[in-house]
Amino acid sequence: MAEAKLKYDDVAVGDEAPSLTHELTRMDMVTYAGASGDFNPMHSDEVSAQAAGLPSVFGHGMLSMGILGKAITDFVGIGNLKNYNVRFTKQTWPGEKLTTKVVVSAKREDGGHKLVELEVSLSNESGEVKVAGGAVAEAA
C-alpha cells in the first residue's frame, strides 16, 4: 500500500502540524551515540564536558534534528519530504522538554509538482529555540 500523501488543497499557509514533545534523557544521548557512531565525550562524559567548561553533557545536534524530523514526516509522510534543512541555534541539555513546531509557510506548484513549504523549529520549555529551519514536501 502506498503512503498517503499530504493533500495540497487540505492545507493553508499558517496551518500548524501537531507538535511532538520529548524530554531529552542521557539514555537518549547514549543510544544515539551508539546508533550514529558519534562518541564525542561532550555528549556522554560528564567529567570531560565540565573540564571543557560546560555545565554538563549536551545532546547531539543531529538527535535534535531527528526529533524535529519525526514531527515533519508525521505531518507530510516520510516519502513526501523532499528537502529538510536546519540551523542549530543552542545546545540541548538532559532533562529539557523539547517541543516541535511545524508551520505551513507557503504553497506552490513547480514543474507539475504541488509543493508545501514548512517553517520548522524545536524549542525547550522556556521557549528557547534549539533548532530552526525549513522543509519542503510534495503534496497530492
Secondary structure, 3 states (H helix, E strand, C coil): CCCCCCCHHHCCCCCECCCCEEECCHHHHHHHHHHHCCCCHHHCCHHHHHHCCCCCCCCCHHHHHHHHHHHHHHHHCHHHEEEEEEEECCCCCCCCEEEEEEEEEEEEEECCEEEEEEEEEEECCCCCEEEEEEEEEEEC
